[in-house]
Each structure stands twice: as structure tokens, then as C-alpha cells.
Amino acid sequence: MKTLRTETRNGVRHLVLCRAAEYNTITPDLRDELAAAIDAADDDRDVRVILLRAEGRAFCAGYGLDWSTAAEAEQVTYSEAERQRASSRLWDSVADYGMMSRFVATYMKLWYARKPTIAAVQGWCIGGGTDMVLCADLIVAADDASFGYPPARVWGTPTTAMWVYRMGLEQAKRYLLTGDEIPAKKAAEIGLVLETVPAAELAAHATALAERMARLPLSQLVMLKLLCNQTVENMGFASSRLLGTLFDGVARHTQEGLDFVRRSQEAGFRQAVRERDDPFGDYGSRKR
């Protein structure tokens, strides 16, 4: 594996994202390797709890914009040529949904795994990183962690649509309708995550919680997780997820979304992101 490594201790399978230099951004390789690692842990009789961790300063800074904006730019270039010839912009929404569904299916493995899943988050966990981590059963955050969905400002919607289910309607609207950054303490206060701990204690604290769970019989863990998750399923979670994945494709193909991609090609995606966030003064545009 190139994007993560695994360890097993005391009934807990540790899945550790290990592209620290790249802030553990989401790539097709990470998608495929994480899916395989979750399946393997769920099938291993010696594993009772799955703990997702990450190396480096960030848990996951979202999708790797270097490859994702480049892929989108190919569609923009093609669409511009078509528009010049036919005054129309072509976009295959079915193909886009199929592509994004592969990523969503991986994140949802944290939710649908029979065994409990815990995420230990430090540093940035934003954009697509939240699509992933909010599917875990429990989230423990370091006090230096920051959450948020800045693509809400342009170029995306949450695909797994977990926000309302985790933190309630008004708080979800508050942060999705602005894309504002959510510091770890605030995230715990509004129910986005379970709790915060000092950064130096994150791995040990999350491991201790996972190992405490692993003392229960596996059958109990499976039944209790199903019992809790079924409440969310009964609230229409599958429909919300479908809409979120479809709307994500739509948001990336609005005029503003296409303009964002063009700007990222002209000035680099880091500059395009700065220009998006500068008016709000948060994330990478925050004064330090």
C-alpha cells in the first residue's frame, strides 16, 4: 500500500494514512487502498474495532486538487470547444455520478462495516476529508484540529451528507451555508465530533477507547452498532446521500465552478483556493 499502513493490537485494527507530506489528500489510490483495508479488517475474526488515524500535521485536507482540477479541466476544455461549435456545454452527469460514487462507497464502508469504527483527527480535516471521517461511528479530535467544508463556497457539496445527522439541522445550515472553518472545540460543542483531547494525547486516547470497546463480544458490538445506525437509515440517509453526490457534480459544473477550475489552471489551485477563502479570512487565508 502506498497511502496507508495497518497495525493490529488488542483487537483493534489501526488504519494509518501515511502521506503526511501531501496532507493525506484523497486520491484514487487512497480510495482503493482504504476500501480494501476496511474490508480486510471487517473480515478478520481477530479484529473487533477499526481505528482510522493519520500521520503528519493534517488528518486529510480534502481531495488532491492537483489531479481533480486537472481532470475537471479536461472537461472544461472540451466543453469550450463544443460551446464554440454548438453554443452548448456538455457534461455527462451519469459518468460523473459513477465516478464520485466510487469514492462515496469507500467512505461509507466506515459506516456499514459490521464492527465499530473510530477516527482520530489532528490538524486539517476539511472538504472531502469530512465526507470520509463523518462516516466513522465516533470521532475523537486533537485540540488543534479544524473541520469545515470550504467547497460549499464554490465547487462542491458534501457527498455523504452526514452533516445534519451528526449535528442537527440549524448547525449544519450554519456551517454549510458559509463554508466556515470549525475549530475542534466548537466541533465538539455542536456535536460534529465526540470530544477533543490535547494533540500529544490523541493517538493514546483514541487507542484506549478502541481497546475498551474491543473488550465486548463481537456479536454485541455488531448488534449495538446496527441498532444505532438504523435510526439514521430510517431518517432517509440513503436519499440524502444520493442527492449530495448528484449535487456535488452539479456544483462543479455551474458557471462559478467552471470559472474556479479555469482559475486553478491559470494561477495554480493553491492560489485559486486562497482567492476563494480570502474574503472569509479562514483556512489557509486565516491570519496567524
C-alpha positions, 0 to 999 in steps of 0.5 A: 500500500502506498497511502496507508499502513495497518497495525493490529493490537488488542483487537483493534485494527489501526488504519494509518494514512501515511502521506503526511507530506501531501496532507493525506489528500484523497486520491484514487489510490487512497480510495482503493487502498482504504476500501480494501483495508476496511474490508480486510479488517471487517473480515478478520475474526481477530479484529473487533474495532477499526481505528482510522488515524493519520500521520503528519500535521493534517488528518486529510485536507480534502481531495488532491486538487492537483489531479481533480482540477486537472481532470475537471479541466479536461472537461472544461476544455472540451466543453469550450470547444463544443460551446464554440461549435454548438453554443452548448456545454456538455457534461455527462452527469451519469459518468460523473455520478459513477465516478464520485460514487466510487469514492462515496462507497469507500467512505461509507464502508466506515459506516456499514462495516459490521464492527465499530469504527473510530477516527482520530483527527489532528490538524486539517480535516476539511472538504472531502476529508469530512465526507470520509471521517463523518462516516466513522461511528465516533470521532475523537479530535486533537485540540488543534484540529479544524473541520469545515467544508470550504467547497460549499463556497464554490465547487462542491457539496458534501457527498455523504451528507452526514452533516445534519445527522451528526449535528442537527439541522440549524448547525449544519445550515450554519456551517454549510451555508458559509463554508466556515472553518470549525475549530475542534472545540466548537466541533465538539460543542455542536456535536460534529465530533465526540470530544477533543483531547490535547494533540500529544494525547490523541493517538493514546486516547483514541487507542484506549477507547478502541481497546475498551470497546474491543473488550465486548463480544463481537456479536454485541458490538455488531448488534449495538452498532446496527441498532444505532445506525438504523435510526439514521437509515430510517431518517432517509440517509440513503436519499440524502446521500444520493442527492449530495453526490448528484449535487456535488457534480452539479456544483462543479459544473455551474458557471462559478465552478467552471470559472474556479477550475479555469482559475486553478489552471491559470494561477495554480489551485493553491492560489485559486483556493486562497482567492476563494477563502480570502474574503472569509479570512479562514483556512489557509487565508486565516491570519496567524 
